[in-house]
């Protein structure tokens, strides 16, 4: 009897020990407080020696005189700069395969093609990106719908923030199609869609008049475009050249789409039209271009973010994974500041503005009461090339730590000293 008692007691103690160990290994705590050396709120003034109070992953208080409850776990980050995680409003990376062949596929979704184990997401988290809208590429007329994900999780479901977000319309003609033919194809698609909807509504009205049940649903292949017309989706219209801007604005006005313009590198030439339209834009990754002045025949540097900033256009920045500098959102913002843009606006272009464009600004993009505690812990100023992302927090949980980043450790390892064989002659 005693042996059974002692065996049960030991088992219970082991369970308590294991549960305690698990609790300390990776706690997701109900109440948290971050004591930060500096807090960049984005939506308000920067705070020195501030406190962020978090409960169940939501920010409850921010300030320099916040009282920390006795039962709160405190994260000491007095040597860190805390700011909202970076948000990417447009990317086609992280897909196992993108549709770039069939021109009219609004019913396709990137949700079905996102590859959670792609190194792109690992790199994004390491760089401080906490959310991105993964959209189809720019080589199709109606490319399909996008998915907002966080770059953390073993499955797409675990990464998911918002599944049904935005529909890509590209004004760049494909294959041997002219721009005129490309636009005609779009108009014909919309015309056919409206004819279909009129016939659908007529069948519905007839059934009602005859007091018959009507259970016909909208064709699933057409539903995203119907939702676009009903302003349940946002049109992300890709303009390859400045000449595409008037067409994009015409589409926006004619069909009353909720619209974001995704711009090519020479679209700055139409900045006046864009500013007048008051449409938000996503700038190309190449922020500096050179143009030959026809009068002087001299090369002139064009700073794209400054051109749009001076015109009063709200924009988000995007990245290019093939280029070392422009693969980082902070680098893009720093480039804009270097050439005269206001620092506050540059930081908003990689946090609050993109969050708004993709419909998650109620959760992300700034440090404010009621928003998610989705933050980056930086070793210094966010626009300083020597600053590292030390930690990333998503909804109150630390999901990345530089100290535990094995791939980064290997990258930063000093190479072994080269052993030069002795001369035997």
Helices and strands as residue ranges (DSSP letters): H 2-25, E 31-40, E 47-55, E 58-63, E 73-84, E 86-91, G 110-112, H 119-126, E 129-134, E 142-149, H 156-159, E 160-170, H 179-209, H 220-229, E 234-239, G 242-244, H 245-255, E 258-263, G 267-270, H 271-277, E 280-282, E 288-292, E 299-303, H 304-310, E 315-316, G 325-327, H 329-338, H 343-348, H 352-357, E 375-378, E 389-394, E 397-401, G 402-404, H 406-412
